Every structure is written in C-alpha cells, then in structure tokens.
Amino acid sequence: MGLALDFTVIIPARMASSRLPDKPLADIAGLPMVVRVAQRAAQSHARQVVVAADDARIVVACQAHGVQAILTRQDHVSGSDRLAEACQLLNLNGDALVVNVQGDEPLIPPDLINDVARVLAEQPEASMGTAAHAIHELSEFTNPNVVKVVMDARQMALYFSRAPIPWWRDGQTTEGFRALPSPAPLRHIGIYSYRASFLQQFPQLPPAPLETLESLEQLRALWHGHRIAVHVSDAAPGPGVDTPEDLARVRRLLSA
C-alpha cells in the first residue's frame, strides 16, 4: 500500500518571459496554457491545485475556467520565493507537502506529480523531492542545456550539473565520449516537492557559489546541507514550452 498522499500543487505563473511574451495566457487548443497545466495537475492525487500568479489577468483567466488562483507580488526573484508567499496566503502548515509544477508544462503526466510528492513523503530526512529519467542519447549527455543528476544508494541527489556526469574516465576518444556510460546517466526533470516549512526557509538561504556557476537554484539546497530525494521515472515527460517553436509543437500535439 504505501503512504496516503496529502499534498498541494502550486503552479507559479508570471507574465514576463523574454522568449514568449504573456506565456501563461498563450492559447493551446482553446485554453490558456496555465489552465492546461492546472487541469493536468488536477488529475493527480493533489488535495488542491492553485496557480500563484503575478498578474491579475492570469487570475481572471484561471477563474473563468474554474481554476483556483491567487495573486502574489510581482517583485519575486525566483519561483521558490513566489511559492513561499503562496504557502502563507493559503495558510499551509509547516508539514504540508507542496509540489511545484512549472506553468509551462501543459503535458505534465499526473502520475509524475504523485511520484514527486511520494518520494519526499517517504524520505523524512529530505527537504525536497524531484525527478529524473535515463538519458539514451549521447548528444543529450553532452548538452549543457540538459541538466544531469547523480544519486547515492538511497536515491538522494549528490550533485546536479550541466556537465556530463558521471564523468566516464575510460570512455574517451580524441573527439569526446565514444558512448554513454553504464548504468545510464540521468536527466533532471524540473519538478520539485517541498515541505512548506522548508519553502519558507529556502529563499532566506544565501545563494551558493556552485548555484551561481551552474545557474541551478537546487544546488543552494545541497550547499547548505539539505537532502533532495530523486524519483527516477521510466520516461521523459511531454515537452515544455519555452519558445514559439515549443508552443507550436504542443499545439499540434494537443490538437491531434
């Protein structure tokens, strides 16, 4: 049976996007993207799904489609800051589990949301949970835009990097890696679970040098001694939306 899950999904949504203006309200098969994300999240076991918006237009669009939304401050420097304010506005207690689903993931699998909540619930010493899946293409392994994670024996994250990790010492040729290491390296999936008490604490932690170098906020938690439990998924989630090309691809998928 496993633990009974009780968690809240919070979807941070902000209008400012350099590559895709007004991204949360981008139309996908007749619905705003953030509403599509919330509808997918509502298919998980979440007790409630809430959009944490920085603009009243997002709140209005959500409410028009029956999605709960709250207005948060516009000056947050990161999504985790926005989540921390949302926890306060929702009066969540410190032990409450919160899953952060990105507002540009309209094809997020509901089971993945459940799994990321469960991995944290089952690891009381962890402050955060996240997910990863096996890499099967050498080009992904060496791509700095693909974030990799390595874990310990208990599936706690040891490190996240844009570099190819683990580094296969004997797998080199003069041109680079000749193949993928075995077992398969892991690609990090950008979905997180937190305890609400840690979400309140996290924005107060000083940024870490490694976080700044790699431009990966989750390294701040590791730097300050917090553990991150990792769920390894069987497959990659559906594509997210960062660019107009991504948006066109997701529109085609959902229209089909």
C-alpha positions as CSV (number, residue, x, y, z in Angstrom):
1,M,0.0,0.0,0.0
2,G,2.4,3.0,0.6
3,L,1.8,6.2,2.3
4,A,-1.5,8.0,1.8
5,L,-0.6,11.2,-0.1
6,D,-1.9,14.6,1.0
7,F,-0.3,17.4,-1.0
8,T,-1.0,20.7,-2.7
9,V,0.1,21.6,-6.2
10,I,1.2,25.2,-6.6
11,I,1.8,26.5,-10.2
12,P,3.9,29.7,-10.3
13,A,2.9,31.8,-13.3
14,R,4.5,35.1,-14.3
15,M,3.7,37.2,-17.4
16,A,7.3,38.4,-18.1
17,S,9.0,36.0,-20.5
18,S,11.8,37.1,-22.8
19,R,11.2,34.4,-25.4
20,L,7.4,34.1,-25.2
21,P,5.6,37.3,-24.0
22,D,2.4,36.6,-21.9
23,K,3.3,32.9,-21.9
24,P,0.8,31.8,-19.2
25,L,-2.1,33.0,-21.4
26,A,-0.8,31.5,-24.7
27,D,-3.8,29.8,-26.3
28,I,-3.4,26.0,-26.6
29,A,-6.4,24.3,-28.3
30,G,-8.8,26.9,-26.9
31,L,-7.5,27.2,-23.4
32,P,-4.8,29.4,-21.8
33,M,-1.6,27.4,-21.2
34,V,-1.7,27.8,-17.4
35,V,-5.2,26.4,-17.3
36,R,-4.0,23.4,-19.3
37,V,-1.3,22.9,-16.7
38,A,-3.7,23.2,-13.8
39,Q,-6.1,20.7,-15.5
40,R,-3.3,18.1,-15.8
41,A,-2.3,18.7,-12.2
42,A,-5.9,18.2,-11.1
43,Q,-5.7,14.7,-12.5
44,S,-3.1,13.9,-9.8
45,H,-3.9,13.0,-6.2
46,A,-3.4,16.6,-5.1
47,R,-5.8,17.9,-2.4
48,Q,-5.8,21.3,-4.2
49,V,-4.3,22.9,-7.3
50,V,-3.5,26.6,-7.1
51,V,-2.0,29.0,-9.6
52,A,0.3,31.6,-7.9
53,A,0.2,34.5,-10.4
54,D,2.0,37.8,-10.6
55,D,-0.7,39.5,-12.8
56,A,-4.4,39.9,-12.3
57,R,-5.0,38.8,-15.9
58,I,-3.8,35.3,-15.1
59,V,-6.1,35.1,-12.0
60,V,-9.1,36.2,-14.2
61,A,-8.3,33.7,-16.9
62,C,-7.9,30.9,-14.3
63,Q,-11.2,31.7,-12.5
64,A,-13.0,31.8,-15.9
65,H,-12.2,28.1,-16.3
66,G,-12.8,27.1,-12.6
67,V,-9.1,27.0,-11.6
68,Q,-8.2,28.4,-8.2
69,A,-5.6,31.2,-8.5
70,I,-4.1,33.7,-6.1
71,L,-2.3,37.0,-6.8
72,T,1.3,37.2,-5.5
73,R,3.8,40.0,-5.5
74,Q,5.5,41.0,-8.8
75,D,9.0,41.5,-7.4
76,H,9.9,37.9,-6.5
77,V,13.3,37.0,-7.8
78,S,12.5,33.3,-8.2
79,G,9.7,30.8,-8.4
80,S,10.5,29.4,-4.9
81,D,10.0,32.9,-3.5
82,R,6.6,33.0,-5.1
83,L,5.8,29.6,-3.7
84,A,6.8,30.7,-0.2
85,E,4.3,33.6,-0.4
86,A,1.6,31.3,-1.8
87,C,2.1,28.9,1.2
88,Q,1.5,31.9,3.5
89,L,-1.6,33.0,1.6
90,L,-3.0,29.5,1.7
91,N,-2.2,29.1,5.4
92,L,-0.4,25.8,4.8
93,N,1.2,24.4,8.0
94,G,4.9,23.6,8.1
95,D,4.5,19.9,7.5
96,A,2.3,20.3,4.4
97,L,3.7,18.8,1.2
98,V,3.8,21.2,-1.8
99,V,4.6,20.2,-5.4
100,N,5.9,22.9,-7.7
101,V,4.6,22.3,-11.2
102,Q,6.0,24.7,-13.7
103,G,3.4,26.8,-15.6
104,D,4.8,25.9,-19.0
105,E,4.3,22.2,-18.7
106,P,0.9,21.6,-20.3
107,L,1.7,17.9,-21.0
108,I,3.0,17.1,-17.4
109,P,2.0,13.5,-16.5
110,P,-0.3,13.5,-13.4
111,D,1.5,10.3,-12.2
112,L,4.8,12.2,-12.2
113,I,3.3,14.8,-9.8
114,N,2.2,12.0,-7.5
115,D,5.6,10.3,-7.6
116,V,7.5,13.5,-6.7
117,A,5.1,14.1,-3.8
118,R,5.6,10.5,-2.7
119,V,9.4,10.4,-2.9
120,L,9.5,13.3,-0.3
121,A,6.8,11.8,1.9
122,E,8.7,8.6,2.1
123,Q,12.1,10.2,2.9
124,P,11.6,12.3,6.1
125,E,15.2,13.3,6.2
126,A,14.9,15.0,2.8
127,S,13.9,18.7,2.4
128,M,13.0,18.4,-1.2
129,G,12.0,15.9,-3.8
130,T,12.5,15.9,-7.6
131,A,12.6,13.6,-10.6
132,A,14.9,12.3,-13.3
133,H,14.9,9.8,-16.2
134,A,17.6,7.9,-18.0
135,I,19.5,9.5,-20.9
136,H,19.7,7.4,-24.1
137,E,21.3,9.8,-26.5
138,L,24.9,10.8,-26.3
139,S,24.0,14.3,-27.6
140,E,21.8,14.9,-24.6
141,F,24.5,13.7,-22.2
142,T,27.0,16.3,-23.5
143,N,24.4,19.1,-24.0
144,P,24.9,21.8,-21.3
145,N,21.3,22.8,-21.6
146,V,20.4,19.3,-20.3
147,V,20.8,19.2,-16.5
148,K,22.1,15.9,-15.2
149,V,21.9,14.5,-11.6
150,V,23.9,11.8,-9.8
151,M,22.5,10.0,-6.8
152,D,23.6,7.9,-3.8
153,A,22.5,4.4,-2.9
154,R,19.3,5.8,-1.4
155,Q,18.4,7.9,-4.4
156,M,19.4,11.1,-2.7
157,A,20.9,13.7,-5.1
158,L,24.7,14.1,-4.7
159,Y,25.0,16.8,-7.4
160,F,23.3,18.4,-10.3
161,S,25.3,19.7,-13.3
162,R,25.2,21.0,-16.8
163,A,28.4,19.0,-17.4
164,P,28.2,15.3,-18.4
165,I,28.1,13.5,-15.0
166,P,29.1,10.9,-14.0
167,W,32.3,11.5,-16.0
168,W,33.3,8.3,-17.7
169,R,37.1,8.3,-17.4
170,D,37.8,5.4,-19.8
171,G,35.0,6.3,-22.3
172,Q,37.0,9.0,-24.0
173,T,38.3,9.4,-27.6
174,T,40.1,12.4,-29.0
175,E,36.6,13.5,-30.2
176,G,35.0,13.1,-26.8
177,F,32.8,10.4,-25.3
178,R,32.6,7.3,-27.6
179,A,29.3,6.1,-25.9
180,L,27.1,6.7,-22.9
181,P,28.3,5.4,-19.5
182,S,26.6,2.4,-17.9
183,P,24.4,2.5,-16.0
184,A,22.6,5.2,-18.0
185,P,23.2,8.8,-16.8
186,L,20.1,10.7,-15.5
187,R,18.5,13.8,-16.9
188,H,16.9,16.0,-14.2
189,I,13.3,16.9,-14.6
190,G,12.4,20.3,-13.3
191,I,9.6,19.4,-10.9
192,Y,10.0,19.8,-7.1
193,S,8.3,18.8,-3.9
194,Y,8.9,20.6,-0.7
195,R,7.7,20.8,2.9
196,A,6.1,24.2,3.4
197,S,8.4,24.9,6.3
198,F,11.4,24.5,4.0
199,L,9.9,26.7,1.3
200,Q,9.7,29.5,3.9
201,Q,13.3,28.9,4.8
202,F,14.8,28.4,1.3
203,P,14.6,32.0,-0.1
204,Q,16.4,33.2,3.1
205,L,19.4,30.9,2.4
206,P,22.4,32.7,0.9
207,P,23.0,31.9,-2.8
208,A,25.7,29.3,-3.2
209,P,28.8,29.7,-5.3
210,L,28.0,26.4,-7.2
211,E,24.5,27.6,-7.8
212,T,25.8,30.8,-9.4
213,L,28.4,28.9,-11.5
214,E,26.0,26.3,-12.9
215,S,22.9,28.6,-12.8
216,L,21.0,25.9,-10.9
217,E,19.0,27.0,-7.9
218,Q,18.6,23.5,-6.5
219,L,22.4,23.5,-5.7
220,R,21.7,26.0,-3.0
221,A,19.8,23.4,-1.0
222,L,22.7,20.9,-1.3
223,W,25.3,23.5,-0.5
224,H,23.6,24.3,2.8
225,G,23.3,20.6,3.8
226,H,19.7,19.8,2.7
227,R,18.9,16.5,1.1
228,I,17.0,16.1,-2.2
229,A,15.2,12.8,-2.8
230,V,15.0,11.8,-6.5
231,H,12.3,9.7,-8.2
232,V,13.6,8.0,-11.3
233,S,10.8,8.0,-14.0
234,D,10.6,5.4,-16.7
235,A,10.2,8.0,-19.4
236,A,10.6,11.7,-20.2
237,P,7.6,13.9,-19.6
238,G,6.0,15.7,-22.5
239,P,7.7,18.8,-23.9
240,G,7.6,22.1,-22.1
241,V,7.1,25.5,-23.7
242,D,9.9,28.0,-23.7
243,T,9.9,29.3,-27.3
244,P,7.3,30.0,-30.0
245,E,8.5,26.7,-31.7
246,D,7.8,24.8,-28.5
247,L,4.3,26.4,-28.4
248,A,3.6,25.3,-32.0
249,R,4.7,21.8,-31.2
250,V,2.5,21.5,-28.1
251,R,-0.5,23.0,-30.0
252,R,-0.1,20.3,-32.7
253,L,0.1,17.5,-30.1
254,L,-3.0,18.7,-28.2
255,S,-5.0,19.4,-31.4
256,A,-4.3,15.9,-32.5
